[in-house]
């Protein structure tokens, strides 16, 4: 039977801070520090539950339907412009070769 590793409270806190402050995924940080992904995930989840005020701003921002439609139109226009510029550059490149 394998013996469970014991981590100090300071180590746990530094590991959680590394995940939260860096914005890196738990899977990436756990490899770097040599801790099981599930273990580090538990530490981060516990920290978030104990400090909900620190994550109040993490909720996604909502946009209005009108803003969403405006962005969709702008995106479509930009796609058309890119397509047009691609065609124009192809035309001029072909013209230079002949």
C-alpha positions in Angstrom: 0.0 0.0 0.0 1.4 3.4 -1.0 1.8 6.1 1.6 -0.2 9.3 1.0 1.8 12.5 0.6 1.3 15.2 3.2 1.5 18.8 2.0 1.8 21.9 4.3 -0.8 24.5 4.4 1.7 27.0 2.9 2.4 24.7 0.0 -1.3 24.2 -0.7 -1.9 28.0 -0.5 1.0 28.7 -2.9 -0.3 26.1 -5.3 -3.8 27.6 -5.3 -2.4 31.1 -5.7 -0.4 29.8 -8.7 -3.5 28.5 -10.4 -5.7 31.6 -9.6 -3.1 34.3 -10.2 -1.6 32.9 -13.3 -4.9 31.9 -14.9 -3.2 28.6 -16.0 -5.3 25.4 -16.0 -5.0 23.1 -13.0 -3.8 20.4 -15.3 -0.8 22.4 -16.3 0.1 23.6 -12.8 -0.2 20.2 -11.3 2.5 18.9 -13.7 4.8 21.8 -12.9 4.5 21.3 -9.1 4.2 17.5 -9.0 0.8 17.2 -7.5 -2.1 15.0 -8.6 -4.6 17.0 -10.7 -7.6 15.9 -8.6 -5.8 16.9 -5.4 -5.0 20.4 -6.7 -8.5 20.7 -8.1 -9.9 20.0 -4.6 -7.6 22.6 -3.1 -8.7 25.2 -5.6 -12.4 24.3 -5.2 -12.2 24.6 -1.5 -10.5 28.0 -1.7 -13.2 29.3 -4.1 -15.9 28.1 -1.7 -14.2 29.7 1.3 -13.5 33.0 -0.5 -16.5 33.6 -2.8 -16.1 37.4 -2.6 -12.8 37.1 -4.4 -14.6 35.6 -7.4 -17.7 37.8 -7.6 -16.4 39.5 -10.8 -15.7 36.1 -12.5 -19.2 35.8 -13.8 -19.5 36.3 -17.6 -20.7 39.7 -18.7 -24.1 39.6 -20.4 -24.7 41.6 -23.6 -28.0 42.9 -25.0 -29.6 41.3 -28.0 -29.0 44.5 -29.9 -25.3 44.5 -29.1 -25.0 40.8 -30.1 -26.7 41.6 -33.4 -24.4 44.6 -34.0 -21.4 42.4 -33.5 -22.7 39.7 -35.8 -23.2 42.3 -38.6 -19.8 43.8 -38.0 -18.2 40.3 -38.2 -20.0 39.5 -41.4 -18.9 42.8 -42.9 -15.3 42.2 -41.9 -15.4 38.7 -43.4 -16.6 40.2 -46.7 -13.8 42.7 -46.6 -11.2 40.0 -46.0 -12.6 37.9 -48.8 -12.5 40.9 -51.2 -8.9 41.8 -50.2 -7.9 38.2 -50.7 -9.4 38.2 -54.2 -7.7 41.6 -55.1 -4.3 40.5 -53.9 -4.7 37.2 -55.9 -5.5 39.3 -59.0 -2.5 41.6 -58.6 -0.2 38.7 -57.8 -1.3 36.9 -61.0 -0.9 40.2 -63.0 2.7 40.6 -61.7 3.6 37.1 -62.8 2.5 37.6 -66.4 
